[in-house]
């Protein structure tokens, strides 16, 4: 092995040629061709694909002070069986006059031409601003001409920044072409500072760690917790499953992630809550298991069986039975993860009219048994 070079690939090359040159001449040329082919295949598999690079570049532009980042690879999702079913199932919104005019003038149809999108939500005092990086098939000249006609154009930092009023007239969006197939868009007052994101900060490293964990998911959301987020999320639970304990535990999480990946006709969904306290994760895992148990009990209740369509009931039970709650220890942080599958049966069940909500036991009113008083024994 080469003593002066620490690169194992370099050593492999040297050893290979040393062996080949000791053989007969008629072995040399084919051997070199085969070796170079193998080396090329190795390099091809090791190098990131164009989609992987595009994803990394877009996420690297997300502001480190964001509270929420959403990413979706629409080009990949459009090829999945589940999303084909979802597209057929979802109601088609009627295009308004503004979008119809935009489509006529620019030729851009988001259902066909949008490939990837990364969106960040940034707090601005009591308000929030959106910043998005979008990849797609754009006719740059047509879009620039349409924006210049209905808005304003400003040159800053070597870029053309367009500002266009929204249909209501009270707000504006600004955008610029980062390249022919990529746009940066915001409804904030100034786009330029958002384009100068510093990726060497500790906040950027925290976001990057979560993005890398979700590398295999074509769609995901990452939330950095702020005060009251847990209560807002817990409020979305069905009435009988709301709990002050759930709100309190969710508020103790520093990060929340939700990711989805199509698997044949199903959609695998993984949600994870992360904090530094093992006790919080343990309590949350126990509570989530309890909620799943109570939900199944509610669906098996005789009154629910009478009120709920049998196919819908089976679809909901199928979802609950697929749910799996686990705990993850990453050293500095602890996480609770819940995994479940959405199926075409679930989509079909969601089409049906909503019956009166089942009434499972109310965990908000469930109190643990009081601890025995040692003094009462004396």
N, C-alpha and C positions, 0 to 999 in steps of 0.2 A: 504493500500500500504506500502511496506517495507520502513522504514525511514532511514535505514543505507546503502541502496544500491541504486545507481542512475540508475542502468541498468533496463530498463523497462521489458526486457525479463526475467531477474532473478525474478522480482516481479510477473510476469505472472505465472512462474513456481510455486512459493510459494503459490500463491492464488489458483491455480488449485489443488494442492495436499491438501490444507486445505479443499476445497469443497469436493473433492473425499473421503477423510477419514471420513467425517461425514455421508456418505451414507452407504448402506448395503455392506457387503463384496463382494457379487456377482457383484457389479458394479465396484469394484476397478481395477481388472486385465484388463477387456476390456477398461476401461477408460484410464488406463496408456498406453496401446498399441496404442489406437487412438491418444492420445496426442503426444506420441513419433513419430508416423508416420507423424502427422501434423508438428511437430517441424523439423523433417528431411526434409520434403518437403520445409519448409520455408528456412532452411539453404541451401538446394540445389539451390533454386531460387536466393538466395542472393550471393552465391559464384560465382566468375567469371568462365566461361568455359575455357577449355584448349586453344581454339582458341583465346579467349580474353586475356588470360595470355601471350600466344605466341606473339600476336600483341604488347602488352604493353612492353614486354621484348625487342623485336626487335627495336621498336621506341626509347626506352630508350638508346639504344646504338648509336643512330645517333649523330654525333659530334655537339656540341652547336654552333660552328662557321660556320656551313654549310650555304649555300645560297639557296639550294633547297633540299627537301626531297620528294621522291615518294614512295608510299606504294601500294601494290596490294596483295589481298588475291585470288590467282589463283584457289585454291581449291574451294572456294565459287563461283567464277565467272564461272568456268567450268560447274556448275550446272544450270546456268541461261539460259532462253530461248533466251534472246537477244544475249548473247555471243556464243550460239550455231549457231545462224544466222550469227553473225560476223565471226565466224571461217569458215563457209561455204563460206562466201562472200569474205574474204580476200585472196589475192593471196598467194600461198604457196611458200616460198623461197626455192630455190634449195640448199640442204645441201652441204657445201664445203668438200673438202677432209680431212681437219683437224678435222672438227666436226664428220665426219663419222668415222675416226680413234678413236676419243675420245669416241664415242658411243660404238664402238666395244670393247674397252679396259676397260671401266668403267661400261657399262650397263645403264648409266644415260641419259634419254631422257627428256629434259626440258618441252616438251609439256605434258608429262605424269607424271613426277616425281617431278616437282617444285610446292610447295604448297603456300608459301608466300615469298615475297621479299620486303625489305626496302632498298632504295638507297639514299645516300647523295652525293651532289656535294659540294666540299670544294675548295675555292680559294687558290691557291699557287702562289702569285704574279700575273704574267700575265697568268699563266696556271691554270688548274683545275684538281683536283683529284677526283676519285670516290671511295666511300666506300659502301659496300653492306653487309647486313646480309640476309642469304637465308635459308629457311626451305624447306625440301623435303625428298625424299626417296633416300638415298645414300648408296652405297656399299663402306664403308669406306676403307676397305683393298684394293680394286681394284683402287679406286681413289688415295690413297696414293702411291701405287706401280707405277701407271702411272705418277704421278707428280714427284716422286723420279727418275724415268728413264729419263724424259725429262727436269728436272730442278734441283733445289738444295733443301736441307733440313737443317733447322737451328732450334735448340731448344732454346726458350727464354721464361722465365717466366713459365716454366712447360708446354709449348705448342710446338707442332711441326708446324713450319711455313714453308710452301712450297713456292718456287718462281719459276715460269714457264715462259719462253719466249713466247710472242705472235707469230703468224705466220710470221709477218713482221720481227721479230728478233730484232727490235730496242727498244721495250718496254717489260716490264714484268708485270705479275700480281702475287700477293702474297695471300695466303689463309691459313686458319687454321680451324680445326674442333673445334667448341665450345662444341658440343656434337654430337652424332651419326647422328642426323637429322638436324644439323644446322652448317652452314659455315659462316665465315667472310672473305670477299674478298676485295682487293683494288688494284688499279694500281698506288698508291702512292709509294714513295721510301721505306717507313717503315710502316709496319702494326701494330707493337706493340703499338705505342702511340695512335692509333685509338681505340684500345681495352681498353684503360684506360680512357674512357670518364667520366668526373666529372658531375654528375647529380644534384649537389646542387648549381650550378651557376645560375645567373639571366637569362642568355641566354637559358639555358636548361629549365627553368621554362616557358619562352616565347614559346618555341617550344611545350612543353607539353600541354600548354593551347590550342593551335591550334589543336593538335592531339586529345585531348579530345572532342573538338567540332565536329570532324569528325568521332566519334566513330562508327556511323552507316553505314559508307561508306566503301565498300570493296576495293575501289581504289580511291586514291587521290594524289594531289601534293600540297605542301606548299612552297611558295617562299618568302624569306626575301629579300626585295628590295635592290638593289644597284643602283648607278648612271647609267642612260642610259637604265635601264630595260624597263621603260615605252615606250621609243622610239622604242626599239626593238620589243616589243609586238604590238604596234600600226602599225608598218611597215608590220605586217602580215595581216592587214585588206585589203579587195579589194581596188583597186586603187581609185574608186570614193568615198570611205568611209574613206580614210585616212585624218587625221586632226592634225595640230600642237597642237590644243587645247586638243585632246585626248591624245597625247604624254605627254603634260605638266601635265595633271591631273593624268595619270598613274604614272608618276615619283614622284608625291607627296604621293603615297601610301606607307606605311611601310611593309604591308604584302599582299600577294595574295594567295588565295586557290582555287583549282578546285577539286571537288569531284563528283563521279558518283556512282549510285546505280541502279542495274537492278530492274525493276518493271514489271513482266510478260514479254511481248515481247518488252517493251520499256526500254530505259536507261534514268533515270532522272539525269541531270547534273546541278550542282550548282557551280557558280563561285562567289567569294567574294573578294572585295578590301577593305582594312582597313587602316585607318589613324586617326590622332587626330583632324583634322579640319573638322567641320561640313559643312563649305562652299564648300570644295573640294568634299565631298560626294554628296552634293546637285547638284552641277554642273555636276558631273559625271553621276548621275542618270538621269538628264535631257538630257544629251548628248546621253546616251545609248538608252533612249526612242526615241530620234530623229533618231538615226541610224536605229533602228528597223522599224520606220515609213518610212524612205527613202528606206530601202531595200524592203519593201512591195510595195512601189510605183514603184520601179524599176521592180519588178516582174509582176506588172500589166500594165507596159508600152506595147503598141501595138507591138513595134519592138521586145521586149523580148518574147512576146507571140508567135511570128512567129519563133524565133530562138531557143527557149527552148522547149524541149520535155514536153508535157502536164503533164505527170506523175511526172517528175522531178520538174516542177513548183509547182504542188500541194504539193509535199513533202517539198519543201523549204518554201512554205507559211504555211504549217502545223507546221513546226518548229518555224517560226516567231510568229505565233499566240499563241503558247504555252509559249512564252517567257514572263517572269514577272520580272520587276525591282522593287526592294524595298530598303528602307533604314533601318538600324539597329543602335540603340543607346545603347552601352554597358557601358555608363558612361565615362570612360577614353578614349575609342576609339569609332569611328563611322565607319560604313561600308555601302557599297552599294553592293547589291546582285542581281544577275541575274540567273534565273532558266529557264530551257527549257528541252524538251523531244526529244530524238532521237528515231525514230521508224524504223521498217523494211522497210517502204516505203522510208525513207531517205537513207538507205543502198542501196536499189535498184536504187535510183536516182543517187547515187555516182558511180554506174557502168557505166552509160551512158557517151558517149563522151562529153567532155566539149565544149559548144558552145561559140561564142564570148561573152565576159563579158558584161552584161547589163550596161547601163550608167545612174545610178541614179544621182540626183543632187549632185554636188561635195561640200561636207560640208567644204572642205579645203578652198574653195573660198567664202563661205558664210560669209558675214560680218554683224554684228548687225547694225541696223539703228543708225546713229549718234544722240547723245543726243542733244536736242534743246539748243541753245546758249542763255542764259538769256539776254546778251547785245543786241541781234538782236531785242528784243521786244521793246527796248526803242527807 
